[in-house]
Amino acid sequence: MRIDLHCHSTASDGTDTPAELVRNAAAAGLDVVALTDHDTTRGYAEATAALPEGLTLVTGAELSCRVDGVSLHMLAYLFDPEEPALLAERELVRDDRVPRAQGMVARLNALGVPVTWEQVERIAAGGSVGRPHVATALVELGVVATVSDAFTEEWLADGGRAYVEKHETDPFEAIRLVKGAGGVTVFAHPAAAKRGRTVPESVIAELAAAGLDGIEVDHMDHDADTRTRLRGLAKDLGLLVTGSSDYHGSRKTVALGAHTTDPEVYGEITRRATGAFPVPGTGGA
């Protein structure tokens, strides 16, 4: 089985619609794909309706969190999307995304960059607006060559000249909320240092003690030495190890299925989840 547990659609900052995402996942030879848009479940219905035969959909989300001044992302799988407490927290985070992005536009304008809010809105196309949409605007203006080039201290990285904070969930609270909604939690790309500051291993140990299920190890932002270190840490802490593409369509160069999760780990995730179940494809539209 080929299992990719971290993918984005136009419901947040990917460039494939949810329907295109599942069709492209099937074409890429995947057996299981997870839809994990940022702080939203808005793409579920479209992805489910279009799900090709032979492909299984794992519903999820990538939750924006912050601890000790460091941003981090928590992948949440197979939770009940209507559970009130988790839904309310996701809405708080999502509602703060617009003023945060508008603040980044204002800071860029102050730096002499002629980006406009209308440009960012057009790029987001109704999705959950985030830094990648602002970064895409910088690419369009020729300020940077690629989206990744915008995530530096010069521009949009944590603490960068145009960076603006937003409401982010305490990760310990995120674990509690996801568990309360019957879901499973995996710390996304925990050592992706090029994105900004990362949390120390002591915090990962505290998260594990609080109920964290796993860490994403095989990821494009982790080199071989980092993956070896994280595997050792996961073993010591009794955490599951996942791998995934973090696919964003044409916004990033990584392909669907570039990194995958072991079927036994996937099986354990599905066994732990009680809020929702994987959706088998029956030949969508």
Secondary structure, 3 states (H helix, E strand, C coil): CCEEEEECCCCCCCCCCHHHHHHHHHHCCCCEEEECCECCCCCHHHHHHCCCCCCEEEEEEEEEEEECCEEEEEEEECCCCCCHHHHHHHHHHHHCHHHHHHHHHHHHHHCCCCCCHHHHHHHHCCCCCCHHHHHHHHHHCCCCCCCHHHCCCCCCCCCCCCCCCCCCECHHHHHHHHHHCCCEEEECCCCCHHHCCCCCHHHHHHHHHCCCCEEEEECCCCCHHHHHHHHHHHHHHCCEEEECCCECHHHCCCCCCCCCCCHHHHHHHHHHCCCCCCEECCCCC
